[in-house]
Amino acid sequence: MKKITCLGIILSLLFISCQTNKFMMTQTNKPIMRYSESQINDLPKPVKNYFEYCLKPGQAYAKSCSLTHVGWFKTAPERPAMPIKGTQAFNCRKPEFVWTGKTKAFKAIDKFVEGEGQLSVYLFGFLRIVNEKGKEVSEAEMLRWLGESVWFPTNLLPSEHLSWLPKDEHTAVLQYRWKDFEIAYDVQFNEKWQITALTCMRHMGKDGYKPWIGRVNDYKEINGMFVPMKISASWSLDEGEYQYANFEIEELNHQF
């Protein structure tokens, strides 16, 4: 069993490495972009303060990003949390990512690649029991990519696709438009101007759209950028908040 587990980990790492290389190759011929303070002059106060906190002038834009994490996951509110390990690769220049998570009971692959989202779950790693696709799934996967851009914050700077709107002293609205998709978060900032929470309406399968909450904390400096090392995900349901994921980053890499 130990040999099988080790082989699975090795294969997952190889898969993520290949996907990261693929994302990086698509950006090879593009010039290096660098952050300038002039880009944030007209942003809402909490957003401007956030970028002043997490980025230094001249910071190169990340082209791709990869990570590994540990944590726990719940498949339903009434079920116990299960330990989980995951690997993930991001294209930072456009919405693309692939995540693989493994527990003792199942393996899950969550992705948004070439404009389409998909969630697959395999019982014991080989028997597929979930295969979700479609417009709502793609929208949810794009929301995941945008929210997890806190791990490569140059992606959150204003662009032709991304904009920030003011809301209150410690909240701003993050909007993203890409192809036929329009998504948005309410983003909350603390007294240090760190992003602490992102909320939105997100599709929850057969239950339709429900309020979703992502919380991040434990900021550390990685490759010159301050990024959170812990993240949790919850649904706000009529019966209360259902936190289904809690991850801690083990390793985080950027390619510039």
C-alpha positions in Angstrom: 0.0 0.0 0.0 2.8 2.4 0.8 4.4 1.8 -2.6 1.1 2.5 -4.3 0.6 5.7 -2.3 4.2 6.9 -3.1 3.6 6.1 -6.8 0.4 8.1 -6.7 2.2 11.1 -5.2 5.0 10.9 -7.7 2.5 10.7 -10.6 0.5 13.7 -9.3 3.6 15.8 -8.9 4.7 14.9 -12.5 1.2 15.8 -13.8 1.3 19.2 -12.1 4.9 19.8 -13.3 3.8 19.0 -16.9 0.8 21.3 -16.6 2.9 24.1 -15.1 5.4 23.7 -17.9 2.5 23.8 -20.4 1.1 27.0 -18.9 4.6 28.5 -18.8 5.3 27.6 -22.5 2.2 29.5 -23.6 3.8 32.7 -22.1 7.4 32.2 -23.1 7.4 34.7 -25.9 5.5 37.4 -24.0 7.6 40.2 -22.5 8.0 40.4 -18.7 5.5 42.8 -17.2 6.4 44.8 -14.1 4.2 46.5 -11.5 4.2 50.3 -11.2 2.6 52.3 -8.4 1.0 54.5 -11.1 -1.3 51.5 -11.8 -3.1 51.8 -8.5 -3.5 55.6 -8.2 -7.2 55.5 -9.0 -8.2 52.4 -7.2 -10.5 52.3 -4.1 -8.5 53.1 -0.9 -8.5 49.5 0.6 -7.4 48.0 -2.8 -4.6 50.6 -3.2 -3.4 50.0 0.4 -3.5 46.2 -0.3 -1.2 46.5 -3.3 1.1 48.9 -1.4 1.3 46.2 1.3 1.8 43.1 -0.9 3.8 44.3 -3.9 7.0 46.4 -4.3 7.5 48.7 -7.4 9.1 46.8 -10.2 7.7 43.4 -9.1 7.5 41.1 -12.1 4.1 39.7 -13.0 3.8 36.0 -12.4 3.3 34.0 -15.6 2.5 30.7 -13.9 2.3 29.3 -10.4 2.3 25.9 -8.7 1.7 24.8 -5.2 1.2 21.8 -2.8 -1.0 21.9 0.2 -2.3 19.8 3.1 -5.6 20.2 5.0 -9.0 18.7 5.4 -12.1 18.4 3.3 -15.8 17.5 3.9 -18.1 16.1 1.3 -21.3 17.0 3.2 -22.2 19.1 6.4 -23.0 16.0 8.4 -20.0 14.0 7.4 -16.6 14.1 9.2 -13.6 16.0 7.8 -11.0 13.9 5.9 -7.3 14.7 5.6 -6.4 15.8 2.1 -3.3 16.6 0.2 -3.3 18.6 -3.1 -1.3 19.9 -5.9 -2.2 22.8 -8.2 -0.9 24.6 -11.3 -2.1 28.0 -12.5 -1.8 30.0 -15.7 -1.5 33.5 -14.3 -2.1 35.4 -17.5 -5.5 33.9 -18.3 -8.1 31.8 -16.5 -6.6 28.3 -16.4 -5.7 25.9 -13.6 -5.6 22.3 -12.7 -6.0 21.0 -9.1 -5.6 17.4 -7.9 -6.7 16.5 -4.3 -6.3 13.1 -2.7 -7.9 11.5 0.4 -7.9 7.9 1.5 -11.3 7.5 -0.1 -11.2 9.5 -3.3 -9.2 11.5 -5.8 -10.6 14.7 -7.2 -9.5 16.8 -10.2 -10.9 20.3 -10.5 -9.9 22.4 -13.5 -10.6 25.2 -15.9 -8.6 24.8 -19.1 -9.2 26.4 -22.6 -12.4 28.1 -21.5 -14.1 25.0 -19.9 -14.5 23.9 -16.3 -14.7 20.3 -15.1 -14.9 18.5 -11.8 -14.1 14.8 -11.7 -14.1 12.6 -8.6 -12.7 9.0 -8.6 -13.5 6.6 -5.8 -10.3 5.0 -4.5 -8.5 6.8 -7.4 -9.9 4.9 -10.4 -13.7 4.6 -10.4 -15.2 7.9 -11.6 -18.3 8.8 -9.6 -18.6 12.5 -10.4 -18.1 14.2 -13.8 -19.5 17.7 -13.7 -19.4 20.1 -16.7 -21.4 22.9 -18.2 -21.8 26.7 -18.0 -22.4 26.8 -14.2 -19.4 24.6 -13.5 -17.2 26.7 -15.8 -18.3 29.9 -14.0 -17.6 28.3 -10.6 -14.1 27.2 -11.7 -13.4 30.7 -13.1 -14.4 32.1 -9.7 -12.0 29.7 -8.0 -9.1 30.8 -10.3 -9.9 34.5 -9.6 -10.2 34.1 -5.9 -7.0 32.0 -5.6 -5.2 34.8 -7.5 -4.3 36.0 -4.0 -1.4 33.6 -4.4 -0.1 35.6 -7.4 -1.4 39.1 -6.6 0.0 40.8 -9.8 -3.0 39.0 -11.4 -5.3 41.3 -9.3 -4.0 44.5 -10.7 -6.4 46.4 -13.0 -6.5 45.3 -16.6 -8.7 45.1 -19.7 -10.5 42.2 -18.0 -10.3 43.2 -14.3 -11.6 46.2 -12.4 -12.2 47.3 -8.8 -15.2 49.3 -7.5 -15.5 51.0 -4.1 -17.9 49.7 -1.5 -16.8 50.8 2.0 -13.7 51.5 4.1 -12.7 47.9 4.2 -14.5 46.3 1.3 -14.3 46.6 -2.5 -15.9 44.8 -5.4 -13.7 42.8 -7.7 -15.1 42.3 -11.2 -13.7 40.1 -14.0 -14.9 39.8 -17.6 -13.5 37.2 -19.9 -15.2 36.0 -23.1 -18.8 35.3 -22.2 -18.2 35.2 -18.5 -18.8 38.1 -16.0 -17.9 37.2 -12.4 -17.5 39.3 -9.2 -16.5 39.1 -5.5 -17.0 41.3 -2.5 -13.4 41.5 -1.1 -12.8 42.3 2.5 -9.6 43.8 3.9 -8.3 44.0 7.5 -6.5 46.8 9.4 -3.2 45.7 7.8 -4.9 45.9 4.4 -4.5 42.2 3.8 -7.3 40.5 1.9 -9.1 38.3 4.5 -12.3 37.2 2.8 -13.9 36.9 -0.7 -17.7 36.4 -1.0 -19.9 35.7 -4.0 -23.0 33.8 -5.2 -21.7 30.5 -6.6 -23.4 27.5 -8.1 -23.8 24.6 -5.6 -24.9 21.8 -7.9 -28.5 20.8 -7.6 -29.1 23.4 -4.8 -28.5 26.2 -7.3 -26.7 29.5 -6.4 -25.7 30.0 -2.8 -23.6 32.5 -0.9 -19.9 31.3 -0.9 -17.2 32.5 1.4 -13.4 32.1 1.0 -11.2 33.2 3.9 -7.4 33.6 3.8 -4.8 34.4 6.4 -1.2 33.8 7.6 0.5 36.0 5.1 4.2 35.4 4.2 6.6 36.9 1.7 7.2 34.6 -1.3 9.3 35.8 -4.2 8.9 39.4 -3.1 5.1 39.2 -2.8 3.0 38.9 0.4 0.5 36.1 0.0 -1.7 34.0 2.4 -0.6 30.5 3.3 -4.0 29.4 4.7 -7.4 29.3 3.0 -10.8 28.0 3.8 -14.0 27.6 1.8 -17.6 27.7 3.1 -21.2 27.8 1.9 -23.6 30.0 3.8 -26.8 27.9 4.1 -30.1 28.5 5.7 -29.1 26.1 8.5 -25.8 27.8 9.1 -22.3 28.0 7.6 -20.9 24.8 6.1 -17.1 24.9 5.9 -16.0 22.2 3.5 -12.4 22.9 2.9 -9.4 24.1 4.9 -6.0 24.1 3.3 -2.5 25.1 4.3 0.2 25.8 1.7 3.3 23.7 2.0 5.2 24.9 -1.1 4.4 27.8 -3.5 6.4 28.6 -6.6 6.1 31.3 -9.2 7.5 31.5 -12.7 8.1 35.0 -14.1 
